[in-house]
Amino acid sequence: MTIKEKTEDVLLRVSNAAEKSGRSLNDITVVAVTKTVGVDKINEVVSSGIINLGENRVQEFNNKYNQLINNDVKWHMIGHLQTNKVKYIIDKVELIHSVESIKLAKEIDKKAEKNNIIAKILIELNIGQEYSKFGVSEDDIIDLLKELEQFNNIKICGLMTVAPYCNNPEDIRWVFKKMKEKYDNISTLHFKNVEMKYLSMGMTNDFEIAIEEGANIVRIGTGFFGERNY
Ligand SMILES: *Cc1c(COP(=O)(O)O)cnc(C)c1O
């Protein structure tokens, strides 16, 4: 399949999954994850109507950002972000998905203030990934949200997770259900700086189940571009 055909296929599947949960394609932000992918291929998804792109490494992001600067695209930082690299992306990304510590949030706030912007962030939750070092545990999220009230230049717009890889994604449906529960629960609490709007979950292997369970941002790489060559 060409990238254009793959894109049509992904969007159809997103649309069908959205309908199963009483929504439509327009309710779902589809982020094309472009790590390891060159600009020529990225342009193919962009010309098929995808405007949200995601990267997980700052240097790779910056290269592509500069090459695509004249395109009407929005960038998402989806990977682990080191505090000393926040300054390179703060004014260039639409949303930072992967905030998992007070230290990182503090740096984002500081650099956002410097740039006179309010940075939009998601908190990365670690559910079902016993061995992952990334993400906040569900026991710690409420305390973290309380601590984040001290900042003036960040807006917490939702939650993100990377579910464990499973051959049968039905086996991790519970992870997505639990994320949605947390998301709904936090929506009822009134923290300063928090406005639950986005639930970022679902990748190539499991996005349909994530959408059925309430995801409204999915991050899809392989589905658009095929297997990655590192
Ligand atoms: C690579 C990556 C994705 C996309 O993975 P695919 O399985 O290729 O769809 C999504 N989210 C994050 C955080 C990633 O690093």
The ligand as a MOL file (V3000), in Angstrom:
LIG
                    3D

  0  0  0     0  0            999 V3000
M  V30 BEGIN CTAB
M  V30 COUNTS 15 15 0 0 0
M  V30 BEGIN ATOM
M  V30 1 C 6.5700 5.4650 18.4270 0
M  V30 2 C 5.4700 5.9540 19.2850 0
M  V30 3 C 4.1250 5.8380 18.8850 0
M  V30 4 C 3.6900 5.1910 17.5910 0
M  V30 5 O 3.9470 3.8180 17.5920 0
M  V30 6 P 3.3920 2.8620 16.4330 0
M  V30 7 O 3.2990 1.5390 17.0940 0
M  V30 8 O 4.3840 2.8970 15.3430 0
M  V30 9 O 2.0710 3.3800 16.0060 0
M  V30 10 C 3.1600 6.3540 19.7350 0
M  V30 11 N 3.4790 6.9450 20.9090 0
M  V30 12 C 4.7480 7.0690 21.3240 0
M  V30 13 C 5.0210 7.7180 22.6300 0
M  V30 14 C 5.7810 6.5780 20.5270 0
M  V30 15 O 7.0470 6.7180 20.9530 0
M  V30 END ATOM
M  V30 BEGIN BOND
M  V30 1 1 1 2
M  V30 2 1 2 3
M  V30 3 2 2 14
M  V30 4 1 3 4
M  V30 5 2 3 10
M  V30 6 1 4 5
M  V30 7 1 5 6
M  V30 8 2 6 7
M  V30 9 1 6 8
M  V30 10 1 6 9
M  V30 11 1 10 11
M  V30 12 2 11 12
M  V30 13 1 12 13
M  V30 14 1 12 14
M  V30 15 1 14 15
M  V30 END BOND
M  V30 END CTAB
M  END
